[in-house]
Amino acid sequence: MDRYARWNALLEMLTDDGRVSVEEAAERLDVSQATIRRDFDQLAQQQMITRTRGGAVANGVSYDLPLRYKTAKHSAEKQRIGAAAAALVSPGTVVGLNGGTTSTEVARALAVRPDLNTNAEGAQLTVVTNALNIANELLVRSRMKIVVAGGVVRPKSFELVGPLGGALLREVTLDVALLGVDAIDPQLGAAAHHEGEAAMNNLMVARARRVVIIADSSKLGGHAFARICPVDRVETLVTDSGADPGVVEEFRAAGVNVICA
């Protein structure tokens, strides 16, 4: 297990348990206690955790971890969601795609579809994104037309936010917006932890004919700080098979088409 994988696992433990000892972490990850102490010290230096005598505690920021620490969480579910969401895209359309780990899986699924990568006139897919990592995924894997909204980079998510990107988004029309979110609730709608990301996503919603929310089951029924859009603006919700059937029915009762991948 490399360093980033260990750090991700340690942050997951702290998110779940609140407090983890060096001895417990070393046993669970099958590494030495000296390695765990170094990991805890380095995470504490980045203000990701609070160091304690003999261990560490969560310090309240784990809900918005940098993207590089989130990649292992619900990875299988996100891959299935990505494939199901990509299947909703038709050749020759204009797609809006924001940042996040689930959106990354959508981008990867889009990139390997040969019908979306042709150079034939009028058949090429256009992707509009405000996320640098999404643009990179598509640039190195496909021949799609990629449009990147400007703005200030958020290091945690690699997303561009602010008025510079908003100016571009106001000038385009999207056939479909595929949006990863931090939470979606049948009454409160879709939301993000960061208000700048929520504002950019809201602009994509405003410019899209169809809105598809992509969210693993842990996001359903959850709350986040800044609203992206009300639930009546969402055409389709793509989630995983672990979603609570009762919550799924609430979304369907609200008029949302739910796909459980």
Accessible surface in RSA format (square Angstrom, percent):
REM  Atomic radii and reference values for relative SASA: ProtOr
REM  Chains: A
REM  Algorithm: Lee & Richards
REM  Probe-radius: 1.40
REM  Slices: 20
REM RES _ NUM      All-atoms   Total-Side   Main-Chain    Non-polar    All polar
REM                ABS   REL    ABS   REL    ABS   REL    ABS   REL    ABS   REL
RES MET A   1   136.46  70.7  58.75  38.9  77.71 185.0  73.09  62.1  63.37  84.0
RES ASP A   2    97.47  68.3  82.71  82.3  14.76  34.9  45.81 107.8  51.66  51.5
RES ARG A   3   106.87  44.9 102.49  52.2   4.38  10.4  27.84  38.0  79.03  47.9
RES TYR A   4   100.38  46.9  98.83  56.2   1.55   4.0  67.18  50.5  33.20  40.9
RES ALA A   5    43.82  40.3  31.77  49.0  12.05  27.4  39.82  56.1   4.00  10.6
RES ARG A   6    33.50  14.1  33.50  17.1   0.00   0.0   0.00   0.0  33.50  20.3
RES TRP A   7     9.19   3.7   9.19   4.5   0.00   0.0   9.19   4.9   0.00   0.0
RES ASN A   8    10.61   7.3  10.37  10.0   0.24   0.6   4.19  10.1   6.43   6.2
RES ALA A   9    22.66  20.8  17.91  27.6   4.76  10.8  21.89  30.8   0.77   2.0
RES LEU A  10     0.54   0.3   0.36   0.3   0.18   0.5   0.36   0.3   0.18   0.5
RES LEU A  11     2.21   1.2   1.96   1.4   0.25   0.6   1.96   1.4   0.25   0.7
RES GLU A  12    36.03  20.7  36.03  27.3   0.00   0.0  22.45  43.4  13.58  11.1
RES MET A  13    11.76   6.1  10.16   6.7   1.59   3.8  11.64   9.9   0.12   0.2
RES LEU A  14     2.96   1.6   2.27   1.6   0.69   1.7   2.27   1.6   0.69   1.9
RES THR A  15    57.45  40.9  32.06  32.5  25.39  60.5  32.58  43.8  24.87  37.6
RES ASP A  16   112.73  79.0  76.06  75.7  36.67  86.7  24.05  56.6  88.69  88.4
RES ASP A  17    79.80  55.9  46.02  45.8  33.78  79.9  21.04  49.5  58.76  58.6
RES GLY A  18    32.50  40.1   0.00   N/A  32.50  40.1  27.62  75.8   4.88  10.9
RES ARG A  19   153.98  64.7 143.30  73.0  10.68  25.4  57.87  79.1  96.11  58.2
RES VAL A  20     1.83   1.2   0.77   0.7   1.06   2.6   1.64   1.4   0.19   0.5
RES SER A  21    46.47  39.3  42.03  56.1   4.43  10.2  36.59  77.9   9.88  13.8
RES VAL A  22     6.79   4.5   6.79   6.1   0.00   0.0   6.79   5.9   0.00   0.0
RES GLU A  23   114.98  66.0 112.44  85.1   2.54   6.0  26.83  51.9  88.15  72.0
RES GLU A  24    67.28  38.6  63.08  47.7   4.19  10.0  29.26  56.6  38.01  31.0
RES ALA A  25     0.00   0.0   0.00   0.0   0.00   0.0   0.00   0.0   0.00   0.0
RES ALA A  26     7.25   6.7   5.71   8.8   1.55   3.5   6.03   8.5   1.23   3.2
RES GLU A  27   140.88  80.9 116.47  88.1  24.41  58.1  49.27  95.3  91.61  74.8
RES ARG A  28   124.55  52.3  89.75  45.8  34.79  82.8  40.72  55.7  83.82  50.8
RES LEU A  29    21.49  12.0  10.31   7.4  11.19  28.1  13.08   9.2   8.42  22.7
RES ASP A  30   132.67  92.9 110.77 110.3  21.90  51.8  31.64  74.5 101.03 100.8
RES VAL A  31    44.06  29.0  23.81  21.6  20.25  48.8  34.54  30.0   9.52  25.8
RES SER A  32    63.48  53.6  47.24  63.0  16.24  37.4  51.94 110.6  11.54  16.2
RES GLN A  33    75.80  42.4  71.98  52.6   3.82   9.1  17.54  37.3  58.25  44.2
RES ALA A  34    49.06  45.1  44.73  69.0   4.33   9.8  46.25  65.1   2.80   7.4
RES THR A  35    21.89  15.6  21.89  22.2   0.00   0.0   7.61  10.2  14.28  21.6
RES ILE A  36     0.00   0.0   0.00   0.0   0.00   0.0   0.00   0.0   0.00   0.0
RES ARG A  37   108.83  45.7 108.83  55.5   0.00   0.0  36.79  50.3  72.03  43.7
RES ARG A  38   135.59  56.9 134.01  68.3   1.59   3.8  61.46  84.0  74.14  44.9
RES ASP A  39     1.66   1.2   1.66   1.7   0.00   0.0   0.00   0.0   1.66   1.7
RES PHE A  40     0.22   0.1   0.22   0.1   0.00   0.0   0.22   0.1   0.00   0.0
RES ASP A  41    62.03  43.5  59.37  59.1   2.66   6.3  18.72  44.1  43.31  43.2
RES GLN A  42    60.98  34.1  60.22  44.0   0.76   1.8  17.49  37.2  43.48  33.0
RES LEU A  43     0.00   0.0   0.00   0.0   0.00   0.0   0.00   0.0   0.00   0.0
RES ALA A  44    29.07  26.7  16.78  25.9  12.29  28.0  17.05  24.0  12.02  31.8
RES GLN A  45   146.30  81.8 112.62  82.3  33.68  80.2  47.34 100.8  98.96  75.1
RES GLN A  46    75.01  41.9  51.35  37.5  23.67  56.3  37.25  79.3  37.77  28.6
RES GLN A  47   138.24  77.3 131.70  96.2   6.55  15.6  36.13  76.9 102.11  77.4
RES MET A  48    14.30   7.4  12.47   8.3   1.82   4.3   0.59   0.5  13.71  18.2
RES ILE A  49     6.10   3.5   1.02   0.8   5.08  12.2   1.02   0.7   5.08  13.8
RES THR A  50    64.69  46.0  61.24  62.1   3.45   8.2  49.25  66.1  15.44  23.3
RES ARG A  51    76.44  32.1  55.33  28.2  21.11  50.3  36.59  50.0  39.85  24.2
RES THR A  52    39.01  27.7  26.55  26.9  12.46  29.7  33.44  44.9   5.57   8.4
RES ARG A  53   246.93 103.7 206.87 105.5  40.06  95.4  87.69 119.8 159.23  96.5
RES GLY A  54    47.91  59.1   0.00   N/A  47.91  59.1  35.50  97.4  12.42  27.8
RES GLY A  55     2.80   3.5   0.00   N/A   2.80   3.5   2.80   7.7   0.00   0.0
RES ALA A  56     0.00   0.0   0.00   0.0   0.00   0.0   0.00   0.0   0.00   0.0
RES VAL A  57    25.84  17.0  25.84  23.4   0.00   0.0  25.84  22.5   0.00   0.0
RES ALA A  58    36.56  33.6  16.93  26.1  19.63  44.7  18.57  26.1  18.00  47.7
RES ASN A  59    52.76  36.4  21.25  20.5  31.52  75.9  17.56  42.3  35.21  34.0
RES GLY A  60    54.79  67.6   0.00   N/A  54.79  67.6  38.90 106.7  15.89  35.6
RES VAL A  61    52.70  34.7  52.19  47.3   0.51   1.2  52.22  45.4   0.48   1.3
RES SER A  62    26.53  22.4  18.60  24.8   7.94  18.3   4.05   8.6  22.48  31.5
RES TYR A  63   135.50  63.3 112.79  64.2  22.71  59.1  77.98  58.6  57.53  70.9
RES ASP A  64    20.34  14.3  20.18  20.1   0.16   0.4   1.75   4.1  18.59  18.5
RES LEU A  65     8.57   4.8   7.59   5.4   0.98   2.5   7.99   5.6   0.59   1.6
RES PRO A  66    11.74   8.6  11.74  10.7   0.00   0.0  11.74   9.7   0.00   0.0
RES LEU A  67    13.13   7.3  12.40   8.9   0.73   1.8  12.70   8.9   0.43   1.2
RES ARG A  68   101.24  42.5  88.55  45.1  12.69  30.2  41.56  56.8  59.68  36.2
RES TYR A  69     0.90   0.4   0.45   0.3   0.46   1.2   0.11   0.1   0.79   1.0
RES LYS A  70    50.43  24.6  49.92  30.6   0.50   1.2  26.79  24.1  23.64  25.2
RES THR A  71    84.70  60.2  72.04  73.0  12.66  30.2  52.38  70.4  32.32  48.9
RES ALA A  72    62.31  57.3  42.05  64.9  20.25  46.1  47.26  66.5  15.05  39.9
RES LYS A  73    77.98  38.0  72.60  44.5   5.39  12.8  38.52  34.7  39.46  42.0
RES HIS A  74    62.80  34.3  49.58  34.5  13.22  33.8  42.75  44.1  20.06  23.3
RES SER A  75    46.41  39.2  42.61  56.9   3.80   8.8  15.32  32.6  31.10  43.6
RES ALA A  76    56.15  51.6  51.84  80.0   4.31   9.8  54.14  76.2   2.01   5.3
RES GLU A  77    48.90  28.1  48.90  37.0   0.00   0.0   5.57  10.8  43.33  35.4
RES LYS A  78     9.95   4.9   9.95   6.1   0.00   0.0   2.67   2.4   7.28   7.8
RES GLN A  79   100.19  56.0  93.11  68.1   7.07  16.8  19.82  42.2  80.37  61.0
RES ARG A  80   101.92  42.8  94.84  48.3   7.08  16.8  61.47  84.0  40.44  24.5
RES ILE A  81     0.00   0.0   0.00   0.0   0.00   0.0   0.00   0.0   0.00   0.0
RES GLY A  82     0.05   0.1   0.00   N/A   0.05   0.1   0.05   0.1   0.00   0.0
RES ALA A  83    57.52  52.9  49.17  75.9   8.36  19.0  50.94  71.7   6.59  17.5
RES ALA A  84    23.04  21.2  12.10  18.7  10.93  24.9  20.73  29.2   2.31   6.1
RES ALA A  85     0.00   0.0   0.00   0.0   0.00   0.0   0.00   0.0   0.00   0.0
RES ALA A  86     2.10   1.9   2.10   3.2   0.00   0.0   2.10   3.0   0.00   0.0
RES ALA A  87    74.79  68.8  45.83  70.7  28.96  65.9  50.24  70.8  24.55  65.0
RES LEU A  88    48.83  27.2  36.24  25.9  12.58  31.6  41.45  29.1   7.38  19.9
RES VAL A  89     4.00   2.6   0.18   0.2   3.82   9.2   1.17   1.0   2.83   7.7
RES SER A  90    61.11  51.6  57.48  76.7   3.64   8.4  23.01  49.0  38.11  53.4
RES PRO A  91    63.84  46.5  47.70  43.5  16.15  58.7  47.70  39.4  16.15 100.3
RES GLY A  92    36.26  44.7   0.00   N/A  36.26  44.7   5.54  15.2  30.71  68.8
RES THR A  93    31.45  22.4  30.56  31.0   0.89   2.1  30.72  41.3   0.74   1.1
RES VAL A  94    40.52  26.7  40.52  36.7   0.00   0.0  40.52  35.2   0.00   0.0
RES VAL A  95     0.00   0.0   0.00   0.0   0.00   0.0   0.00   0.0   0.00   0.0
RES GLY A  96     0.00   0.0   0.00   N/A   0.00   0.0   0.00   0.0   0.00   0.0
RES LEU A  97     0.00   0.0   0.00   0.0   0.00   0.0   0.00   0.0   0.00   0.0
RES ASN A  98     2.27   1.6   2.27   2.2   0.00   0.0   0.00   0.0   2.27   2.2
RES GLY A  99     6.05   7.5   0.00   N/A   6.05   7.5   0.00   0.0   6.05  13.6
RES GLY A 100    19.94  24.6   0.00   N/A  19.94  24.6  19.94  54.7   0.00   0.0
RES THR A 101    18.38  13.1  12.44  12.6   5.94  14.2   8.14  10.9  10.24  15.5
RES THR A 102     6.82   4.9   5.69   5.8   1.13   2.7   3.55   4.8   3.27   4.9
RES SER A 103     0.25   0.2   0.00   0.0   0.25   0.6   0.00   0.0   0.25   0.3
RES THR A 104    13.32   9.5  13.32  13.5   0.00   0.0  11.86  15.9   1.46   2.2
RES GLU A 105    30.23  17.4  27.89  21.1   2.34   5.6   1.62   3.1  28.61  23.4
RES VAL A 106     0.00   0.0   0.00   0.0   0.00   0.0   0.00   0.0   0.00   0.0
RES ALA A 107     0.02   0.0   0.00   0.0   0.02   0.1   0.00   0.0   0.02   0.1
RES ARG A 108    84.02  35.3  82.74  42.2   1.29   3.1  20.64  28.2  63.38  38.4
RES ALA A 109    19.27  17.7  12.41  19.1   6.87  15.6  17.41  24.5   1.86   4.9
RES LEU A 110     0.00   0.0   0.00   0.0   0.00   0.0   0.00   0.0   0.00   0.0
RES ALA A 111     5.70   5.2   0.04   0.1   5.66  12.9   0.04   0.1   5.66  15.0
RES VAL A 112   106.85  70.3  82.82  75.0  24.02  57.9  90.60  78.7  16.25  44.1
RES ARG A 113    51.69  21.7  51.06  26.0   0.63   1.5  31.70  43.3  20.00  12.1
RES PRO A 114   113.67  82.8  97.71  89.1  15.96  58.0 104.65  86.4   9.01  56.0
RES ASP A 115    63.65  44.6  50.74  50.5  12.91  30.5  44.52 104.8  19.13  19.1
RES LEU A 116     0.00   0.0   0.00   0.0   0.00   0.0   0.00   0.0   0.00   0.0
RES ASN A 117    16.58  11.4  16.27  15.7   0.31   0.7  13.94  33.5   2.64   2.6
RES THR A 118    43.33  30.8  38.83  39.4   4.50  10.7  27.06  36.3  16.27  24.6
RES ASN A 119   103.35  71.3  74.35  71.9  29.00  69.8  34.30  82.5  69.06  66.7
RES ALA A 120    55.79  51.3  41.16  63.5  14.63  33.3  52.11  73.4   3.68   9.7
RES GLU A 121   177.86 102.1 144.94 109.7  32.92  78.4  68.37 132.2 109.50  89.4
RES GLY A 122    68.04  83.9   0.00   N/A  68.04  83.9  41.07 112.7  26.97  60.4
RES ALA A 123    26.98  24.8  23.70  36.6   3.28   7.5  26.98  38.0   0.00   0.0
RES GLN A 124    61.52  34.4  52.57  38.4   8.95  21.3  12.51  26.6  49.01  37.2
RES LEU A 125     0.00   0.0   0.00   0.0   0.00   0.0   0.00   0.0   0.00   0.0
RES THR A 126    22.59  16.1  22.59  22.9   0.00   0.0   7.72  10.4  14.87  22.5
RES VAL A 127     0.00   0.0   0.00   0.0   0.00   0.0   0.00   0.0   0.00   0.0
RES VAL A 128     2.93   1.9   2.93   2.6   0.00   0.0   2.93   2.5   0.00   0.0
RES THR A 129     0.00   0.0   0.00   0.0   0.00   0.0   0.00   0.0   0.00   0.0
RES ASN A 130     0.00   0.0   0.00   0.0   0.00   0.0   0.00   0.0   0.00   0.0
RES ALA A 131     0.00   0.0   0.00   0.0   0.00   0.0   0.00   0.0   0.00   0.0
RES LEU A 132    78.94  44.0  74.11  53.0   4.83  12.1  74.57  52.4   4.36  11.7
RES ASN A 133    28.11  19.4  21.38  20.7   6.73  16.2  23.85  57.4   4.26   4.1
RES ILE A 134     0.00   0.0   0.00   0.0   0.00   0.0   0.00   0.0   0.00   0.0
RES ALA A 135    13.03  12.0  12.79  19.7   0.24   0.6  12.92  18.2   0.11   0.3
RES ASN A 136    82.89  57.2  80.15  77.5   2.74   6.6  18.53  44.6  64.37  62.2
RES GLU A 137    23.26  13.4  22.88  17.3   0.37   0.9   3.56   6.9  19.70  16.1
RES LEU A 138     0.00   0.0   0.00   0.0   0.00   0.0   0.00   0.0   0.00   0.0
RES LEU A 139   126.95  70.7 112.22  80.3  14.73  37.0 112.46  79.0  14.49  39.0
RES VAL A 140   103.24  67.9  64.79  58.7  38.45  92.6  71.92  62.5  31.32  84.9
RES ARG A 141   115.72  48.6  85.79  43.7  29.92  71.2  27.17  37.1  88.55  53.7
RES SER A 142    20.08  17.0   0.00   0.0  20.08  46.3   6.05  12.9  14.02  19.6
RES ARG A 143   143.79  60.4 133.36  68.0  10.43  24.8  60.36  82.5  83.43  50.6
RES MET A 144    13.33   6.9   0.00   0.0  13.33  31.7   0.00   0.0  13.33  17.7
RES LYS A 145   116.50  56.8 110.29  67.7   6.21  14.8  60.11  54.1  56.39  60.1
RES ILE A 146    42.50  24.2  13.16   9.8  29.34  70.7  13.16   9.5  29.34  79.6
RES VAL A 147    38.04  25.0  34.78  31.5   3.25   7.8  38.04  33.0   0.00   0.0
RES VAL A 148    59.23  39.0  39.21  35.5  20.03  48.3  39.21  34.1  20.03  54.3
RES ALA A 149     0.00   0.0   0.00   0.0   0.00   0.0   0.00   0.0   0.00   0.0
RES GLY A 150    32.18  39.7   0.00   N/A  32.18  39.7  28.59  78.5   3.59   8.0
RES GLY A 151    21.45  26.5   0.00   N/A  21.45  26.5   0.61   1.7  20.83  46.7
RES VAL A 152   106.45  70.0 102.59  92.9   3.86   9.3 106.45  92.5   0.00   0.0
RES VAL A 153    61.36  40.4  48.09  43.5  13.28  32.0  48.09  41.8  13.28  36.0
RES ARG A 154    32.78  13.8  31.99  16.3   0.79   1.9   9.84  13.4  22.94  13.9
RES PRO A 155   102.12  74.4  96.62  88.1   5.50  20.0 100.31  82.8   1.81  11.2
RES LYS A 156    68.67  33.5  66.44  40.8   2.23   5.3  42.49  38.2  26.18  27.9
RES SER A 157    13.96  11.8  13.78  18.4   0.18   0.4  13.96  29.7   0.00   0.0
RES PHE A 158    66.92  33.5  66.92  41.4   0.00   0.0  66.92  40.6   0.00   0.0
RES GLU A 159     6.29   3.6   6.29   4.8   0.00   0.0   0.00   0.0   6.29   5.1
RES LEU A 160    12.43   6.9  12.43   8.9   0.00   0.0  12.43   8.7   0.00   0.0
RES VAL A 161    17.21  11.3  17.07  15.5   0.14   0.3  17.07  14.8   0.14   0.4
RES GLY A 162    28.40  35.0   0.00   N/A  28.40  35.0  23.56  64.6   4.84  10.8
RES PRO A 163   117.06  85.3 105.22  95.9  11.85  43.1 112.94  93.2   4.13  25.7
RES LEU A 164   127.76  71.2 117.94  84.4   9.82  24.7 118.90  83.5   8.87  23.9
RES GLY A 165     0.00   0.0   0.00   N/A   0.00   0.0   0.00   0.0   0.00   0.0
RES GLY A 166     1.51   1.9   0.00   N/A   1.51   1.9   1.51   4.1   0.00   0.0
RES ALA A 167    56.94  52.4  50.00  77.2   6.94  15.8  53.86  75.8   3.09   8.2
RES LEU A 168    55.87  31.1  48.33  34.6   7.54  19.0  55.10  38.7   0.77   2.1
RES LEU A 169     0.00   0.0   0.00   0.0   0.00   0.0   0.00   0.0   0.00   0.0
RES ARG A 170   132.37  55.6 120.77  61.6  11.60  27.6  47.37  64.7  85.00  51.5
RES GLU A 171   144.45  82.9 113.82  86.1  30.63  72.9  43.26  83.7 101.19  82.6
RES VAL A 172    35.22  23.2  30.34  27.5   4.89  11.8  35.22  30.6   0.00   0.0
RES THR A 173    68.06  48.4  55.55  56.3  12.52  29.8  33.11  44.5  34.95  52.8
RES LEU A 174     0.00   0.0   0.00   0.0   0.00   0.0   0.00   0.0   0.00   0.0
RES ASP A 175    37.34  26.2  36.03  35.9   1.31   3.1  11.03  26.0  26.31  26.2
RES VAL A 176     3.37   2.2   3.37   3.0   0.00   0.0   3.37   2.9   0.00   0.0
RES ALA A 177     0.00   0.0   0.00   0.0   0.00   0.0   0.00   0.0   0.00   0.0
RES LEU A 178     0.03   0.0   0.03   0.0   0.00   0.0   0.03   0.0   0.00   0.0
RES LEU A 179     0.00   0.0   0.00   0.0   0.00   0.0   0.00   0.0   0.00   0.0
RES GLY A 180    12.06  14.9   0.00   N/A  12.06  14.9   7.49  20.5   4.58  10.2
RES VAL A 181     9.68   6.4   0.00   0.0   9.68  23.3   4.58   4.0   5.10  13.8
RES ASP A 182    35.41  24.8  25.43  25.3   9.98  23.6   1.06   2.5  34.36  34.3
RES ALA A 183     2.53   2.3   2.49   3.8   0.04   0.1   2.53   3.6   0.00   0.0
RES ILE A 184     0.06   0.0   0.00   0.0   0.06   0.1   0.06   0.0   0.00   0.0
RES ASP A 185    14.79  10.4  14.79  14.7   0.00   0.0   0.40   0.9  14.39  14.4
RES PRO A 186     9.68   7.1   5.00   4.6   4.68  17.0   5.00   4.1   4.68  29.1
RES GLN A 187   131.62  73.6 103.46  75.6  28.17  67.1  59.44 126.5  72.18  54.7
RES LEU A 188    98.26  54.7  94.20  67.4   4.06  10.2  96.19  67.6   2.07   5.6
RES GLY A 189     2.70   3.3   0.00   N/A   2.70   3.3   0.02   0.1   2.68   6.0
RES ALA A 190     0.01   0.0   0.00   0.0   0.01   0.0   0.00   0.0   0.01   0.0
RES ALA A 191    10.46   9.6  10.46  16.1   0.00   0.0  10.46  14.7   0.00   0.0
RES ALA A 192     3.81   3.5   3.81   5.9   0.00   0.0   3.81   5.4   0.00   0.0
RES HIS A 193    45.02  24.6  33.59  23.4  11.43  29.2  18.45  19.0  26.57  30.9
RES HIS A 194    46.93  25.6  44.75  31.1   2.18   5.6  28.04  28.9  18.89  22.0
RES GLU A 195   100.26  57.6  95.89  72.5   4.37  10.4  46.84  90.6  53.42  43.6
RES GLY A 196    15.41  19.0   0.00   N/A  15.41  19.0  15.08  41.4   0.33   0.7
RES GLU A 197    15.22   8.7  15.22  11.5   0.00   0.0   0.11   0.2  15.10  12.3
RES ALA A 198     2.90   2.7   2.69   4.2   0.21   0.5   2.84   4.0   0.06   0.2
RES ALA A 199    57.29  52.7  47.76  73.7   9.52  21.7  55.35  77.9   1.94   5.1
RES MET A 200     3.50   1.8   3.50   2.3   0.00   0.0   0.39   0.3   3.11   4.1
RES ASN A 201     3.86   2.7   3.86   3.7   0.00   0.0   0.00   0.0   3.86   3.7
RES ASN A 202    66.67  46.0  66.43  64.2   0.24   0.6   7.94  19.1  58.74  56.8
RES LEU A 203    31.62  17.6  31.62  22.6   0.00   0.0  31.62  22.2   0.00   0.0
RES MET A 204     0.00   0.0   0.00   0.0   0.00   0.0   0.00   0.0   0.00   0.0
RES VAL A 205     6.29   4.1   6.29   5.7   0.00   0.0   6.29   5.5   0.00   0.0
RES ALA A 206    67.32  61.9  36.72  56.7  30.60  69.6  44.36  62.5  22.96  60.8
RES ARG A 207    81.93  34.4  75.39  38.4   6.54  15.6   9.76  13.3  72.17  43.7
RES ALA A 208     6.22   5.7   0.00   0.0   6.22  14.2   1.28   1.8   4.95  13.1
RES ARG A 209   166.04  69.7 135.16  68.9  30.87  73.5  62.01  84.8 104.02  63.0
RES ARG A 210    79.25  33.3  77.54  39.5   1.71   4.1  38.56  52.7  40.69  24.7
RES VAL A 211     0.32   0.2   0.00   0.0   0.32   0.8   0.00   0.0   0.32   0.9
RES VAL A 212     0.00   0.0   0.00   0.0   0.00   0.0   0.00   0.0   0.00   0.0
RES ILE A 213     0.00   0.0   0.00   0.0   0.00   0.0   0.00   0.0   0.00   0.0
RES ILE A 214     0.81   0.5   0.00   0.0   0.81   2.0   0.00   0.0   0.81   2.2
RES ALA A 215     0.42   0.4   0.00   0.0   0.42   0.9   0.42   0.6   0.00   0.0
RES ASP A 216     0.96   0.7   0.96   1.0   0.00   0.0   0.45   1.0   0.51   0.5
RES SER A 217    32.39  27.4  20.54  27.4  11.85  27.3   3.52   7.5  28.86  40.4
RES SER A 218    65.07  55.0  27.49  36.7  37.58  86.6  35.88  76.4  29.18  40.9
RES LYS A 219    48.36  23.6  46.84  28.7   1.52   3.6  32.60  29.3  15.76  16.8
RES LEU A 220    21.16  11.8   3.16   2.3  18.00  45.2   3.16   2.2  18.00  48.4
RES GLY A 221    32.49  40.1   0.00   N/A  32.49  40.1  12.73  34.9  19.76  44.2
RES GLY A 222    26.20  32.3   0.00   N/A  26.20  32.3  24.28  66.6   1.92   4.3
RES HIS A 223   131.14  71.7 102.53  71.3  28.61  73.2  72.10  74.3  59.04  68.7
RES ALA A 224    23.69  21.8   0.00   0.0  23.69  53.9   6.71   9.5  16.98  45.0
RES PHE A 225   160.11  80.1 124.19  76.9  35.92  93.5 133.52  81.0  26.59  76.1
RES ALA A 226    14.30  13.2   9.40  14.5   4.90  11.2  14.30  20.1   0.00   0.0
RES ARG A 227   145.53  61.1 120.83  61.6  24.70  58.8  36.23  49.5 109.31  66.2
RES ILE A 228     0.93   0.5   0.03   0.0   0.89   2.2   0.29   0.2   0.64   1.7
RES CYS A 229     2.20   1.7   0.92   1.0   1.29   3.0   2.20   5.6   0.00   0.0
RES PRO A 230    50.91  37.1  50.60  46.1   0.31   1.1  50.91  42.0   0.00   0.0
RES VAL A 231    18.13  11.9  17.48  15.8   0.65   1.6  17.48  15.2   0.65   1.8
RES ASP A 232   121.45  85.1  87.63  87.2  33.82  80.0  39.39  92.7  82.06  81.8
RES ARG A 233    80.35  33.7  73.83  37.6   6.52  15.5  37.38  51.1  42.97  26.0
RES VAL A 234     6.26   4.1   0.00   0.0   6.26  15.1   0.44   0.4   5.82  15.8
RES GLU A 235    74.38  42.7  64.32  48.7  10.06  24.0  42.73  82.6  31.66  25.8
RES THR A 236     4.06   2.9   4.06   4.1   0.00   0.0   0.20   0.3   3.86   5.8
RES LEU A 237     0.00   0.0   0.00   0.0   0.00   0.0   0.00   0.0   0.00   0.0
RES VAL A 238     0.00   0.0   0.00   0.0   0.00   0.0   0.00   0.0   0.00   0.0
RES THR A 239     0.00   0.0   0.00   0.0   0.00   0.0   0.00   0.0   0.00   0.0
RES ASP A 240     2.16   1.5   2.16   2.1   0.00   0.0   0.00   0.0   2.16   2.1
RES SER A 241    82.63  69.8  55.91  74.6  26.72  61.6  35.53  75.7  47.10  66.0
RES GLY A 242    58.72  72.4   0.00   N/A  58.72  72.4  33.34  91.5  25.38  56.9
RES ALA A 243    10.45   9.6   0.64   1.0   9.81  22.3   0.93   1.3   9.52  25.2
RES ASP A 244    83.00  58.1  72.30  72.0  10.70  25.3  24.68  58.1  58.32  58.2
RES PRO A 245   104.46  76.1  98.97  90.2   5.49  20.0 104.14  86.0   0.32   2.0
RES GLY A 246    41.17  50.8   0.00   N/A  41.17  50.8  35.72  98.0   5.45  12.2
RES VAL A 247    31.27  20.6  30.99  28.1   0.28   0.7  30.99  26.9   0.28   0.8
RES VAL A 248     7.77   5.1   7.77   7.0   0.00   0.0   7.77   6.8   0.00   0.0
RES GLU A 249    98.88  56.8  96.48  73.0   2.40   5.7  47.82  92.5  51.06  41.7
RES GLU A 250    78.97  45.3  72.22  54.6   6.75  16.1  31.63  61.2  47.33  38.6
RES PHE A 251     0.00   0.0   0.00   0.0   0.00   0.0   0.00   0.0   0.00   0.0
RES ARG A 252   109.70  46.1  93.55  47.7  16.15  38.4  34.55  47.2  75.15  45.5
RES ALA A 253    94.17  86.6  49.03  75.7  45.15 102.7  62.11  87.5  32.06  84.9
RES ALA A 254    43.07  39.6  12.65  19.5  30.42  69.2  25.92  36.5  17.15  45.4
RES GLY A 255    64.18  79.1   0.00   N/A  64.18  79.1  37.16 102.0  27.02  60.5
RES VAL A 256     4.30   2.8   0.58   0.5   3.72   9.0   1.32   1.1   2.97   8.1
RES ASN A 257    82.59  57.0  73.80  71.3   8.78  21.1  29.02  69.8  53.57  51.8
RES VAL A 258     8.13   5.4   0.00   0.0   8.13  19.6   0.00   0.0   8.13  22.1
RES ILE A 259    50.68  28.8  47.37  35.3   3.30   8.0  50.68  36.5   0.00   0.0
RES CYS A 260    57.80  43.7  29.10  32.5  28.71  67.5  17.21  43.6  40.59  43.8
RES ALA A 261    28.86  26.5   4.66   7.2  24.20  55.0  28.64  40.3   0.22   0.6
END  Absolute sums over single chains surface
CHAIN  1 A    11719.6       9183.6       2536.0       6357.3       5362.4
END  Absolute sums over all chains
TOTAL         11719.6       9183.6       2536.0       6357.3       5362.4
